[in-house]
Amino acid sequence: MSNEEVTYVVAAGCGLLALGAFLALILVPAVASYSRWWERICAGFLSLYVLLAFIGAGAVAGLGVAWFWDRLHA
């Protein structure tokens, strides 16, 4: 197994772990908080904004590390 394949496996594992955490810690409690079907659908839809916010924050943090990496290790 090459280094590139190891990187892909680790990234996929981290992605699955993050998706599982989102489902267990955000989506399921949000949907379970309501009894009517339309409220549950709305809660599930609005929790997607939380997921997008987490993805955006992670992307900004990653870009910040990539941008300042050579300046911090010079």
N, C-alpha and C positions, 0 to 999 in steps of 0.2 A: 504494500500500500504506500503510495507516494505521499509526500508532505501536503500536496494540494488536496488529495482525497481525504486526508485526516482533517484538514481545515474544513472541508465541506461537511464531513460527518459531525464535527464539533458544532458547526454553525447550525446544522439541521437539528441537532439535539437541543441546543440552546433555544432555538425557535419553538420547538415542541414544548419545552419546559415553560417558556414564557406564555405560550398559548394556553397551556393547562392552568397556569396560575391565573391568567385573565378569566378563564371560564369558572374556576373554582372560587376565586376571591371577589370578582366583580359581577360577572354576568348572572351566575346562579342566585346570589343573594338579591340582586336587583329584580330579577324576574319573580322570585319567590315572595317578594314583599307585597305583591298585589294579587287580588283574587279574580278580577275581571280579565278576560282574554285580551281586550284591546289595551288595557293598562300594562299587561305583561309584554305585549308587542312593542309598545312605546318605550318601556323601560329597557328592553333589549336593544332597540334602535338607538336610544340615547347613550347606552353604555358603549356603543361603537365610537362615540366621540371621545370617551375616556381612552379607548384603545388607540385611536388616532393621536391623541395627546401624548400618550406614552411612546408611541413610535416616533413622533416628532421630537420629543425631548431626547430620546436615544440617538436620533440622527444628528441633532445639534451637538450633543456631547461628543459623538464620534467624530464629527467634522472638526470640532474644536481641538480634540486630541491630535488629529491628523494635521491640522493647520499649525499648531504650536509645537509639534514633536521635535523638529530640528532646532528650534530656538531653545527648548529646555534641555536638550542633550548635546549642546555644542561645546 
